[in-house]
Amino acid sequence: MNLEAMAPYGQALLDFFHGDTLAKVVVHRDDGHADDLPAGIFFREPPDFSPIEQAALNLCKGYVLDIGAGTGCHSLALQERGTRVLAIDVSPQALEILSKRGVEKCRHVDVFEFQGGPFDTLLLMMHGIGMVQDLAGLDRFLDRAHKLLKPDGQLLFDSLDVRCTDNPVHLAYQQANRRAGRYFGQIRLRFEYQGQMGPLFGWLHVDPETLTEHAERMGWSCRVVCREDNGDYLAQLTPMEQA
């Protein structure tokens, strides 16, 4: 991920951590659509986790790599369960928060540059898989994940099937992607915080069928563990050698 693109997000998290409970990021999509993203969402406690998050944590086993750990809410929950976990994030502000919140092992590093492991579980939550940006990036990540996992390991992440909407603005965006020859779940956005606007970057929401197709091509078996009516779902990928 581009550090400049993530800077507004990271600063909002840090300000919230230091007491600004109103801190929020404005997420601007390249078609002009904008949403507010309150920083407090990233500081939720386990009782406030979604069913998908709860299911993911219950599936975690062995040594866990929490990729894009953010504020560490999932790493901390795993630590409380006695699970060994290493949290990594590209945001320097996130690393400061991770350390000060009590995440025992954390590193400031991009997963594509990270050297470590092997791990029993790779975990990406809150649509963190979106950082791959597009389907080619997804393939690149799935190839990288093989090298970080033990042979009997697993990859867990949640994503969103963007087709599960009746919002005409979102449907029009998907259709514009198709007309441009892009995958319909590929998004281009930028973060804004307190007037600071980051550069445009790509984000991927991948539907379960497309994910399964790419996973199998890259040597993974893919299982959808659970899904919500809004299109959110949890995927569990295991190396095909396990089958």
FITOR-609581 format. One line per field, with one value per atom (N, C-alpha, C): residue in one letter; atom name; x, y negated, z. Coordinates in nm, 2 decimals. Each point is the difference from the previous one (the first is absolute). Layout:
% FITOR-609581
code = c(a,...)
site = c(CA,...)
X = c(X,...)
Y = c(Y,...)
Z = c(Z,...)
This chain:
% FITOR-609581
code = c(m,m,m,n,n,n,l,l,l,e,e,e,a,a,a,m,m,m,a,a,a,p,p,p,y,y,y,g,g,g,q,q,q,a,a,a,l,l,l,l,l,l,d,d,d,f,f,f,f,f,f,h,h,h,g,g,g,d,d,d,t,t,t,l,l,l,a,a,a,k,k,k,v,v,v,v,v,v,v,v,v,h,h,h,r,r,r,d,d,d,d,d,d,g,g,g,h,h,h,a,a,a,d,d,d,d,d,d,l,l,l,p,p,p,a,a,a,g,g,g,i,i,i,f,f,f,f,f,f,r,r,r,e,e,e,p,p,p,p,p,p,d,d,d,f,f,f,s,s,s,p,p,p,i,i,i,e,e,e,q,q,q,a,a,a,a,a,a,l,l,l,n,n,n,l,l,l,c,c,c,k,k,k,g,g,g,y,y,y,v,v,v,l,l,l,d,d,d,i,i,i,g,g,g,a,a,a,g,g,g,t,t,t,g,g,g,c,c,c,h,h,h,s,s,s,l,l,l,a,a,a,l,l,l,q,q,q,e,e,e,r,r,r,g,g,g,t,t,t,r,r,r,v,v,v,l,l,l,a,a,a,i,i,i,d,d,d,v,v,v,s,s,s,p,p,p,q,q,q,a,a,a,l,l,l,e,e,e,i,i,i,l,l,l,s,s,s,k,k,k,r,r,r,g,g,g,v,v,v,e,e,e,k,k,k,c,c,c,r,r,r,h,h,h,v,v,v,d,d,d,v,v,v,f,f,f,e,e,e,f,f,f,q,q,q,g,g,g,g,g,g,p,p,p,f,f,f,d,d,d,t,t,t,l,l,l,l,l,l,l,l,l,m,m,m,m,m,m,h,h,h,g,g,g,i,i,i,g,g,g,m,m,m,v,v,v,q,q,q,d,d,d,l,l,l,a,a,a,g,g,g,l,l,l,d,d,d,r,r,r,f,f,f,l,l,l,d,d,d,r,r,r,a,a,a,h,h,h,k,k,k,l,l,l,l,l,l,k,k,k,p,p,p,d,d,d,g,g,g,q,q,q,l,l,l,l,l,l,f,f,f,d,d,d,s,s,s,l,l,l,d,d,d,v,v,v,r,r,r,c,c,c,t,t,t,d,d,d,n,n,n,p,p,p,v,v,v,h,h,h,l,l,l,a,a,a,y,y,y,q,q,q,q,q,q,a,a,a,n,n,n,r,r,r,r,r,r,a,a,a,g,g,g,r,r,r,y,y,y,f,f,f,g,g,g,q,q,q,i,i,i,r,r,r,l,l,l,r,r,r,f,f,f,e,e,e,y,y,y,q,q,q,g,g,g,q,q,q,m,m,m,g,g,g,p,p,p,l,l,l,f,f,f,g,g,g,w,w,w,l,l,l,h,h,h,v,v,v,d,d,d,p,p,p,e,e,e,t,t,t,l,l,l,t,t,t,e,e,e,h,h,h,a,a,a,e,e,e,r,r,r,m,m,m,g,g,g,w,w,w,s,s,s,c,c,c,r,r,r,v,v,v,v,v,v,c,c,c,r,r,r,e,e,e,d,d,d,n,n,n,g,g,g,d,d,d,y,y,y,l,l,l,a,a,a,q,q,q,l,l,l,t,t,t,p,p,p,m,m,m,e,e,e,q,q,q,a,a,a)
site = c(N,CA,C,N,CA,C,N,CA,C,N,CA,C,N,CA,C,N,CA,C,N,CA,C,N,CA,C,N,CA,C,N,CA,C,N,CA,C,N,CA,C,N,CA,C,N,CA,C,N,CA,C,N,CA,C,N,CA,C,N,CA,C,N,CA,C,N,CA,C,N,CA,C,N,CA,C,N,CA,C,N,CA,C,N,CA,C,N,CA,C,N,CA,C,N,CA,C,N,CA,C,N,CA,C,N,CA,C,N,CA,C,N,CA,C,N,CA,C,N,CA,C,N,CA,C,N,CA,C,N,CA,C,N,CA,C,N,CA,C,N,CA,C,N,CA,C,N,CA,C,N,CA,C,N,CA,C,N,CA,C,N,CA,C,N,CA,C,N,CA,C,N,CA,C,N,CA,C,N,CA,C,N,CA,C,N,CA,C,N,CA,C,N,CA,C,N,CA,C,N,CA,C,N,CA,C,N,CA,C,N,CA,C,N,CA,C,N,CA,C,N,CA,C,N,CA,C,N,CA,C,N,CA,C,N,CA,C,N,CA,C,N,CA,C,N,CA,C,N,CA,C,N,CA,C,N,CA,C,N,CA,C,N,CA,C,N,CA,C,N,CA,C,N,CA,C,N,CA,C,N,CA,C,N,CA,C,N,CA,C,N,CA,C,N,CA,C,N,CA,C,N,CA,C,N,CA,C,N,CA,C,N,CA,C,N,CA,C,N,CA,C,N,CA,C,N,CA,C,N,CA,C,N,CA,C,N,CA,C,N,CA,C,N,CA,C,N,CA,C,N,CA,C,N,CA,C,N,CA,C,N,CA,C,N,CA,C,N,CA,C,N,CA,C,N,CA,C,N,CA,C,N,CA,C,N,CA,C,N,CA,C,N,CA,C,N,CA,C,N,CA,C,N,CA,C,N,CA,C,N,CA,C,N,CA,C,N,CA,C,N,CA,C,N,CA,C,N,CA,C,N,CA,C,N,CA,C,N,CA,C,N,CA,C,N,CA,C,N,CA,C,N,CA,C,N,CA,C,N,CA,C,N,CA,C,N,CA,C,N,CA,C,N,CA,C,N,CA,C,N,CA,C,N,CA,C,N,CA,C,N,CA,C,N,CA,C,N,CA,C,N,CA,C,N,CA,C,N,CA,C,N,CA,C,N,CA,C,N,CA,C,N,CA,C,N,CA,C,N,CA,C,N,CA,C,N,CA,C,N,CA,C,N,CA,C,N,CA,C,N,CA,C,N,CA,C,N,CA,C,N,CA,C,N,CA,C,N,CA,C,N,CA,C,N,CA,C,N,CA,C,N,CA,C,N,CA,C,N,CA,C,N,CA,C,N,CA,C,N,CA,C,N,CA,C,N,CA,C,N,CA,C,N,CA,C,N,CA,C,N,CA,C,N,CA,C,N,CA,C,N,CA,C,N,CA,C,N,CA,C,N,CA,C,N,CA,C,N,CA,C,N,CA,C,N,CA,C,N,CA,C,N,CA,C,N,CA,C,N,CA,C,N,CA,C,N,CA,C,N,CA,C,N,CA,C,N,CA,C,N,CA,C,N,CA,C,N,CA,C,N,CA,C,N,CA,C,N,CA,C,N,CA,C,N,CA,C,N,CA,C,N,CA,C,N,CA,C,N,CA,C,N,CA,C,N,CA,C,N,CA,C,N,CA,C,N,CA,C,N,CA,C,N,CA,C,N,CA,C,N,CA,C,N,CA,C,N,CA,C,N,CA,C,N,CA,C,N,CA,C,N,CA,C,N,CA,C,N,CA,C,N,CA,C,N,CA,C,N,CA,C,N,CA,C,N,CA,C,N,CA,C,N,CA,C,N,CA,C,N,CA,C,N,CA,C,N,CA,C,N,CA,C,N,CA,C,N,CA,C,N,CA,C,N,CA,C,N,CA,C)
X = c(0.08,-0.08,0.09,-0.05,0.06,-0.01,0.11,0.00,-0.07,0.02,-0.06,-0.15,-0.05,-0.14,-0.07,0.08,-0.05,0.02,0.07,0.03,-0.12,-0.10,-0.12,-0.07,-0.01,-0.06,0.08,0.14,0.08,-0.01,0.00,-0.01,-0.13,-0.11,-0.13,0.00,0.06,0.01,0.08,0.11,0.09,-0.07,-0.07,-0.08,-0.11,-0.07,-0.10,0.07,0.11,0.07,0.04,0.03,0.04,-0.11,-0.13,-0.11,-0.10,0.02,-0.09,-0.11,-0.10,-0.10,-0.09,0.02,-0.08,0.08,0.12,0.09,-0.06,0.00,-0.06,0.07,0.01,0.05,-0.11,0.02,-0.10,0.06,-0.08,0.05,-0.07,0.08,-0.04,0.02,-0.11,0.02,0.01,0.06,0.04,-0.12,-0.12,-0.12,-0.07,0.06,-0.05,-0.08,-0.03,-0.07,0.10,-0.06,0.09,-0.08,0.08,-0.06,0.10,-0.07,0.08,0.04,0.12,0.05,0.05,-0.08,0.04,0.12,0.10,0.12,-0.04,-0.10,-0.04,-0.03,-0.04,-0.03,0.12,0.12,0.12,0.05,-0.08,0.04,-0.11,-0.07,-0.11,0.06,-0.08,0.03,-0.07,0.05,-0.06,-0.15,-0.07,-0.14,-0.07,0.07,-0.05,0.04,0.08,0.04,-0.12,0.00,-0.10,0.00,-0.11,0.01,0.11,0.03,0.11,0.14,0.02,0.12,0.01,-0.11,0.00,0.04,-0.06,0.02,0.15,0.06,0.14,0.09,-0.03,0.09,-0.01,-0.12,-0.02,0.07,0.03,0.07,0.15,0.05,0.14,0.07,0.11,0.07,0.15,0.08,0.14,0.05,0.11,0.07,-0.07,-0.06,-0.08,0.08,-0.01,0.05,-0.12,-0.02,-0.11,0.05,-0.04,0.04,-0.09,0.06,-0.07,-0.08,0.08,-0.07,-0.06,0.04,-0.07,0.03,-0.11,0.01,0.02,0.00,0.03,-0.12,-0.12,-0.12,-0.01,0.04,-0.01,0.12,0.12,0.12,-0.02,-0.05,-0.02,-0.10,-0.11,-0.09,0.06,0.09,0.07,0.09,0.07,0.09,-0.07,-0.12,-0.08,-0.04,0.00,-0.04,0.13,0.11,0.13,0.06,-0.05,0.05,0.13,0.10,0.12,-0.03,0.03,-0.04,0.11,0.03,0.08,-0.08,-0.01,-0.07,0.09,-0.04,0.08,-0.10,0.06,-0.08,0.10,-0.04,0.08,0.00,-0.10,-0.02,0.09,0.08,0.08,-0.08,-0.11,-0.09,-0.07,-0.03,-0.06,0.10,0.13,0.10,0.01,-0.01,0.01,-0.12,-0.12,-0.12,0.01,0.04,0.02,0.09,0.11,0.09,-0.05,-0.07,-0.05,-0.12,-0.07,-0.12,0.03,0.12,0.04,0.02,0.00,0.03,0.15,0.02,0.13,0.10,-0.04,0.09,-0.06,0.07,-0.06,0.12,-0.02,0.10,-0.06,0.08,-0.04,0.06,-0.08,0.05,-0.12,0.03,-0.10,0.01,-0.11,-0.01,0.09,0.01,0.07,0.15,0.04,0.15,0.03,-0.10,0.02,0.08,0.09,0.08,-0.03,-0.06,-0.03,-0.08,-0.04,-0.08,0.08,-0.05,-0.14,-0.11,-0.12,-0.11,-0.11,-0.08,-0.11,-0.12,-0.02,-0.11,0.04,-0.04,0.01,-0.14,-0.01,-0.13,0.00,-0.11,-0.02,-0.15,-0.03,-0.14,-0.04,-0.13,-0.05,0.03,-0.02,0.02,0.15,0.09,0.14,0.06,-0.06,0.05,-0.01,-0.09,-0.01,0.13,0.10,0.13,0.07,-0.05,0.07,-0.04,-0.10,-0.04,-0.08,0.04,-0.07,0.02,-0.05,0.00,0.15,0.07,0.14,0.08,-0.04,0.06,-0.04,-0.12,-0.05,0.08,0.03,0.08,0.14,0.05,0.14,0.00,-0.11,-0.01,-0.01,-0.09,-0.02,0.13,0.08,0.13,0.09,0.00,0.08,-0.04,-0.13,-0.05,0.05,0.02,0.05,0.13,0.08,0.14,0.00,-0.11,0.00,-0.07,-0.06,-0.08,0.07,-0.03,0.04,-0.09,0.05,-0.07,-0.15,-0.02,-0.14,-0.07,0.05,-0.05,-0.13,-0.05,-0.12,0.01,-0.08,-0.01,-0.14,-0.03,-0.13,-0.02,-0.10,-0.03,-0.15,-0.04,-0.14,0.00,-0.10,-0.01,-0.15,-0.03,-0.14,-0.03,-0.12,-0.06,-0.08,0.06,-0.06,-0.13,-0.03,-0.13,-0.12,0.02,-0.10,-0.05,-0.05,-0.05,-0.11,-0.08,-0.10,0.02,0.11,0.03,0.04,-0.07,0.02,0.14,0.05,0.13,0.11,-0.01,0.10,-0.02,-0.12,-0.02,0.05,-0.01,0.05,0.15,0.07,0.14,0.05,-0.07,0.04,-0.02,-0.10,-0.02,0.11,0.03,0.11,0.13,0.03,0.12,-0.01,-0.11,-0.01,0.02,-0.06,0.02,0.14,0.08,0.14,0.09,-0.06,0.08,0.06,-0.05,0.05,-0.10,0.06,-0.09,-0.09,-0.13,-0.10,0.03,0.08,0.03,0.13,0.05,0.13,-0.04,0.05,-0.03,0.12,-0.02,0.11,-0.05,0.08,-0.04,0.12,-0.04,0.11,-0.06,0.09,-0.04,0.03,-0.09,0.01,-0.02,0.09,-0.02,0.05,-0.09,0.03,0.06,-0.06,0.05,0.12,0.06,0.11,-0.06,0.03,-0.05,0.11,-0.01,0.10,-0.02,0.10,-0.01,-0.10,-0.04,-0.10,0.08,-0.07,0.05,-0.11,0.04,-0.09,-0.04,-0.12,-0.05,-0.09,0.01,-0.07,-0.10,-0.13,-0.10,-0.02,0.02,-0.01,-0.11,-0.08,-0.12,0.05,-0.08,0.05,0.03,-0.07,0.02,0.13,0.03,0.12,0.12,-0.02,0.11,0.03,-0.10,0.02,0.08,-0.04,0.07,0.15,0.03,0.14,0.07,-0.06,0.06,0.04,-0.09,0.04,0.11,0.00,0.10,0.14,0.00,0.12,0.03,-0.07,0.04,-0.07,-0.12,-0.07,-0.14,-0.04,-0.14,-0.07,-0.12,-0.07,-0.14,-0.02,-0.13,-0.06,-0.13,-0.07,-0.06,0.05,-0.03,-0.14,-0.02,-0.13,-0.02,-0.12,-0.02,-0.12,-0.01,-0.11,-0.08,-0.12,-0.09,0.06,0.08,0.05,0.12,0.04,0.11,0.13,0.01,0.12,0.01,0.12,0.02,0.14,0.02,0.13,0.04,0.13,0.06,0.11,0.01,0.11,0.07,0.12,0.08,0.11,0.02,0.10,0.08,0.13,0.07,-0.05,-0.01,-0.06,0.07,0.13,0.07,-0.06,-0.09,-0.06,-0.12,-0.05,-0.12,0.03)
Y = c(0.12,-0.12,-0.13,-0.10,-0.13,-0.07,-0.03,-0.06,-0.14,-0.07,-0.13,0.01,0.10,0.03,0.03,0.07,0.05,-0.11,-0.11,-0.09,-0.07,-0.04,-0.06,0.10,0.13,0.11,0.02,0.01,0.02,-0.11,-0.13,-0.11,-0.01,0.04,0.00,0.11,0.11,0.11,-0.06,-0.06,-0.05,-0.11,-0.09,-0.10,0.05,0.10,0.07,0.06,0.07,0.07,-0.10,-0.12,-0.11,-0.08,0.04,-0.06,-0.07,-0.02,-0.06,0.10,0.02,0.10,-0.03,-0.12,-0.04,0.02,0.04,0.02,0.09,-0.04,0.09,-0.03,0.10,-0.01,-0.01,-0.09,0.00,0.08,0.10,0.09,-0.05,-0.05,-0.05,0.10,0.04,0.09,-0.09,0.06,-0.09,-0.04,0.05,-0.05,-0.12,-0.04,-0.11,0.04,0.13,0.05,0.00,-0.05,-0.01,0.06,0.06,0.06,-0.04,-0.03,-0.02,0.13,0.01,0.12,-0.04,0.01,-0.03,0.08,-0.06,0.07,0.10,-0.03,0.09,0.14,0.02,0.13,0.10,-0.06,0.08,0.03,-0.05,0.03,0.08,0.07,0.08,0.11,0.04,0.11,0.13,0.12,0.12,0.01,-0.05,0.01,-0.07,-0.09,-0.08,0.06,0.10,0.06,0.06,0.00,0.06,0.15,0.07,0.14,0.06,-0.08,0.05,-0.01,-0.11,-0.01,0.10,0.03,0.10,0.14,0.03,0.13,0.01,-0.11,0.00,0.02,-0.06,0.01,0.15,0.05,0.14,0.10,-0.03,0.09,-0.02,-0.11,-0.02,0.11,0.05,0.10,-0.02,0.05,-0.01,-0.14,-0.02,-0.13,-0.08,-0.12,-0.08,-0.13,-0.03,-0.12,-0.09,-0.11,-0.09,-0.11,0.01,-0.09,-0.12,-0.12,-0.12,-0.01,0.02,0.01,-0.13,-0.11,-0.13,-0.03,-0.01,-0.03,0.12,0.12,0.12,0.06,-0.04,0.06,0.15,0.06,0.14,0.07,-0.06,0.05,0.01,-0.11,0.00,0.11,0.02,0.10,0.14,0.02,0.13,0.02,-0.11,0.01,0.04,-0.06,0.03,0.15,0.06,0.14,0.09,-0.06,0.07,0.04,-0.06,0.03,-0.08,0.06,-0.07,-0.08,-0.13,-0.08,-0.10,-0.03,-0.11,-0.09,-0.13,-0.10,-0.08,-0.02,-0.08,-0.10,-0.12,-0.11,-0.09,-0.06,-0.09,-0.14,-0.03,-0.14,-0.02,-0.10,-0.02,-0.04,-0.07,-0.04,0.13,0.09,0.13,0.07,0.00,0.07,-0.06,-0.13,-0.07,0.04,0.01,0.04,0.14,0.09,0.14,0.02,-0.06,0.01,-0.05,-0.12,-0.06,0.07,0.07,0.07,0.14,0.04,0.12,0.12,-0.02,0.11,0.04,0.12,0.05,0.00,0.04,0.01,-0.07,-0.11,-0.08,-0.05,-0.01,-0.05,-0.10,-0.10,-0.09,0.05,0.07,0.06,0.03,0.00,0.04,0.15,0.07,0.14,0.06,-0.08,0.05,-0.01,-0.08,-0.01,0.07,0.05,0.07,0.13,0.02,0.13,0.06,0.11,0.06,0.13,0.05,0.12,0.13,0.11,0.01,0.00,-0.04,-0.02,0.11,0.02,0.10,-0.07,-0.13,-0.08,-0.13,-0.04,-0.14,-0.06,-0.12,-0.06,-0.14,-0.03,-0.14,-0.03,-0.09,-0.04,-0.14,-0.03,-0.12,-0.04,0.10,-0.01,-0.04,0.04,-0.03,0.06,0.10,0.06,-0.10,-0.10,-0.11,-0.06,0.00,-0.07,0.06,0.12,0.05,-0.08,-0.08,-0.10,0.05,0.12,0.05,0.15,0.07,0.15,0.05,-0.08,0.04,-0.01,-0.10,-0.01,0.11,0.04,0.12,0.12,0.03,0.11,-0.01,-0.12,-0.02,0.02,-0.04,0.02,0.15,0.07,0.14,0.08,-0.04,0.06,-0.03,-0.12,-0.04,0.08,0.02,0.06,0.14,0.07,0.14,0.00,-0.10,0.00,-0.04,-0.05,-0.04,0.11,0.09,0.10,0.14,0.07,0.14,0.08,0.12,0.08,0.03,0.00,0.03,-0.13,-0.11,-0.13,-0.04,-0.12,-0.06,-0.15,-0.05,-0.14,-0.04,-0.09,-0.05,-0.15,-0.03,-0.14,-0.02,-0.12,-0.04,-0.09,0.00,-0.09,-0.03,-0.06,-0.05,0.03,0.06,0.01,-0.12,-0.09,-0.14,0.01,0.12,0.01,0.01,0.02,0.01,-0.14,-0.07,-0.14,-0.04,-0.09,-0.05,-0.15,-0.05,-0.14,-0.04,-0.08,-0.03,-0.07,-0.07,-0.06,0.11,0.10,0.10,0.09,0.03,0.08,-0.07,-0.13,-0.07,0.00,0.00,0.01,0.13,0.11,0.13,0.01,-0.05,0.00,-0.08,-0.11,-0.08,0.08,0.07,0.09,0.10,0.06,0.10,-0.06,-0.12,-0.06,-0.04,-0.03,-0.03,0.12,0.12,0.12,0.04,-0.06,0.03,0.10,0.07,0.09,-0.09,0.04,-0.09,-0.03,0.08,-0.03,-0.08,-0.05,-0.08,-0.14,-0.06,-0.14,-0.09,-0.12,-0.10,-0.11,-0.02,-0.10,-0.07,-0.10,-0.07,-0.04,-0.01,-0.04,-0.15,-0.06,-0.14,0.00,-0.08,-0.03,-0.14,-0.07,-0.14,-0.08,0.01,-0.07,0.06,0.10,0.07,0.11,-0.01,0.09,0.09,0.13,0.09,0.02,0.06,0.04,0.11,0.01,0.11,0.13,0.11,0.13,0.10,0.12,0.11,0.08,0.05,0.09,0.11,0.12,0.11,0.06,0.01,0.09,0.11,0.12,0.12,0.09,0.04,0.08,0.15,0.08,0.14,0.08,-0.01,0.08,-0.03,-0.13,-0.05,0.04,-0.02,0.04,0.15,0.08,0.15,0.03,-0.06,0.02,-0.04,-0.11,-0.05,0.09,0.03,0.08,0.14,0.06,0.14,-0.01,-0.11,-0.02,-0.02,-0.05,-0.03,0.11,0.11,0.11,0.01,-0.06,-0.01,0.07,0.06,0.04,-0.11,-0.04,-0.11,0.04,-0.04,0.03,-0.13,-0.03,-0.11,0.05,-0.05,0.04,-0.05,-0.13,-0.06,-0.13,-0.04,-0.13,-0.07,-0.13,-0.09,-0.04,-0.05,-0.04,-0.12,-0.08,-0.12,0.04,0.13,0.04,0.02,-0.03,0.03,0.15,0.05,0.15,0.02,0.12,0.04,0.12,0.00,0.10,0.07,0.13,0.08,0.07,-0.03,0.06,0.09,0.12,0.09,0.05,0.02,0.05,0.13,0.02,0.12,0.12,-0.01,0.12,0.07,-0.08,0.06,0.09,-0.02,0.07,0.15)
Z = c(0.00,0.00,0.00,-0.06,-0.01,0.14,0.06,0.14,-0.01,-0.11,-0.01,0.00,-0.07,-0.01,0.13,0.09,0.13,0.11,-0.03,0.11,0.06,-0.07,0.07,0.09,-0.05,0.09,0.12,-0.01,0.12,0.10,-0.05,0.09,0.07,-0.07,0.07,0.11,-0.02,0.10,0.12,-0.03,0.11,0.08,-0.06,0.07,0.08,-0.05,0.09,0.12,-0.02,0.11,0.10,-0.04,0.10,0.05,-0.03,0.07,-0.09,-0.13,-0.09,-0.04,0.07,-0.02,-0.13,-0.05,-0.12,-0.13,0.01,-0.11,-0.11,-0.12,-0.11,-0.13,-0.08,-0.14,-0.09,-0.11,-0.11,-0.11,-0.04,-0.11,-0.13,-0.09,-0.13,-0.11,-0.07,-0.11,-0.13,-0.10,-0.12,-0.08,0.04,-0.07,0.07,0.11,0.08,0.13,0.01,0.12,0.12,0.11,0.12,0.12,0.09,0.13,0.11,0.12,0.12,0.07,0.04,0.07,0.14,0.10,0.14,0.04,0.06,0.04,0.12,0.07,0.11,-0.04,-0.13,-0.05,0.02,-0.01,0.00,0.15,0.10,0.14,0.07,-0.08,0.06,0.09,0.10,0.09,-0.04,0.04,-0.05,0.01,0.10,0.01,-0.12,-0.07,-0.11,-0.13,0.00,-0.13,-0.07,-0.14,-0.08,0.01,-0.04,-0.01,-0.08,-0.11,-0.09,0.07,0.08,0.07,0.11,0.07,0.10,-0.06,-0.11,-0.07,-0.04,-0.05,-0.04,0.12,0.11,0.12,0.05,-0.01,0.05,-0.09,-0.12,-0.09,0.01,0.05,0.01,0.08,-0.04,0.07,-0.01,0.09,0.00,0.01,-0.08,-0.01,-0.11,0.04,-0.09,-0.04,-0.13,-0.06,-0.03,0.08,-0.02,-0.10,-0.12,-0.11,-0.01,0.00,0.00,0.13,0.11,0.13,0.06,-0.06,0.04,0.15,0.07,0.15,0.08,-0.06,0.08,0.07,-0.04,0.08,-0.01,-0.12,-0.02,0.07,-0.02,0.07,0.15,0.05,0.15,0.04,-0.08,0.04,-0.01,-0.09,-0.02,0.12,0.04,0.11,0.13,0.02,0.11,0.01,-0.12,-0.01,0.02,0.01,0.02,-0.14,-0.11,-0.13,-0.03,-0.05,-0.04,-0.13,-0.01,-0.11,-0.03,-0.12,-0.05,-0.08,0.03,-0.07,-0.09,-0.13,-0.09,-0.06,-0.03,-0.07,-0.07,-0.11,-0.07,0.05,0.09,0.06,0.12,0.00,0.12,0.12,-0.03,0.11,0.06,-0.08,0.05,0.08,-0.04,0.08,0.14,0.01,0.13,0.09,-0.06,0.07,0.05,-0.10,0.04,0.12,0.00,0.11,0.13,-0.01,0.13,0.05,-0.09,0.05,0.06,-0.02,0.07,-0.09,-0.14,-0.09,0.02,0.04,0.05,-0.12,-0.11,-0.12,-0.12,-0.04,-0.12,-0.08,-0.13,-0.09,-0.10,-0.04,-0.10,-0.13,-0.08,-0.12,-0.10,-0.12,-0.11,-0.01,-0.01,-0.01,-0.11,-0.11,-0.12,0.02,0.11,0.03,0.13,0.07,0.13,-0.02,0.09,0.00,0.14,0.01,0.13,-0.02,0.12,-0.01,0.00,-0.04,-0.05,0.11,-0.05,0.09,-0.02,0.11,-0.02,-0.06,0.03,-0.05,-0.04,-0.12,-0.05,0.01,0.07,0.03,-0.06,-0.08,-0.04,0.02,0.09,0.03,-0.04,0.00,-0.03,-0.15,-0.09,-0.14,-0.03,0.09,-0.03,-0.12,-0.06,-0.12,-0.12,0.02,-0.10,-0.04,0.09,-0.02,-0.13,-0.05,-0.12,-0.12,0.00,-0.09,-0.12,-0.06,-0.12,0.00,-0.10,-0.01,-0.02,-0.08,-0.01,0.13,0.08,0.13,0.09,-0.01,0.08,-0.03,-0.13,-0.04,0.06,0.00,0.05,0.15,0.07,0.14,0.04,-0.08,0.03,-0.02,-0.10,-0.02,0.12,0.05,0.11,0.13,0.01,0.12,0.02,-0.12,0.01,0.07,-0.02,0.05,0.15,0.05,0.15,0.08,-0.06,0.07,0.02,0.11,0.01,-0.10,-0.04,-0.09,0.04,0.13,0.05,0.05,-0.05,0.05,-0.07,0.04,-0.06,-0.02,-0.09,-0.03,0.03,0.09,0.03,-0.03,-0.08,-0.02,-0.03,0.02,-0.04,-0.12,-0.08,-0.11,-0.03,-0.11,-0.02,-0.15,-0.02,-0.13,-0.02,-0.08,-0.02,-0.08,-0.06,-0.07,0.09,0.13,0.10,0.04,-0.09,0.03,-0.10,0.05,-0.09,-0.02,0.05,-0.01,-0.14,-0.07,-0.14,-0.02,0.10,-0.02,0.00,0.08,0.01,-0.13,-0.04,-0.12,-0.12,-0.01,-0.11,0.00,0.11,0.01,-0.05,0.04,-0.05,-0.15,-0.05,-0.15,-0.07,0.06,-0.06,-0.01,0.11,0.00,-0.11,-0.02,-0.10,-0.14,-0.02,-0.13,-0.03,0.11,-0.01,-0.01,0.00,0.00,0.13,0.11,0.13,0.08,0.09,0.09,0.08,0.01,0.06,0.15,0.07,0.14,0.02,-0.10,0.01,0.02,0.10,0.04,0.00,-0.03,0.01,0.10,0.10,0.11,0.06,0.08,0.08,0.13,0.10,0.14,0.02,0.08,0.04,0.15,0.06,0.15,0.03,0.06,0.04,-0.12,-0.11,-0.12,-0.07,0.05,-0.06,-0.09,-0.13,-0.10,-0.05,0.01,-0.05,-0.15,-0.06,-0.15,-0.02,-0.12,-0.04,0.00,0.05,0.00,-0.03,-0.03,-0.03,0.12,0.00,0.11,-0.07,0.05,-0.06,0.09,-0.04,0.06,-0.10,0.04,-0.09,0.04,-0.09,0.03,0.02,0.07,0.03,-0.12,-0.11,-0.12,-0.07,-0.01,-0.06,0.09,0.13,0.09,-0.01,-0.01,-0.01,-0.13,-0.11,-0.13,0.01,0.06,0.01,0.10,0.11,0.10,-0.05,-0.07,-0.06,-0.10,-0.08,-0.10,0.07,0.12,0.08,0.10,-0.01,0.09,0.13,0.01,0.13,-0.01,0.10,0.02,0.07,-0.04,0.06,0.05,0.13,0.06,0.06,-0.04,0.06,0.13,0.11,0.13,0.04,-0.02,0.03,-0.09,-0.01,-0.08,0.06,-0.03,0.05,-0.12,0.02,-0.10,-0.08,0.06,-0.07,-0.09,-0.01,-0.08,0.07,0.12,0.08,0.02,-0.01,0.02,0.05,0.06,0.05,-0.08,-0.05,-0.08,0.08,-0.01,0.05,-0.11,-0.03,-0.10,0.05,-0.05,0.04,-0.12,0.01,-0.11,-0.05,-0.13,-0.06,0.04,0.04,0.04,0.12,0.08,0.11,-0.04,-0.12,-0.04,-0.03)
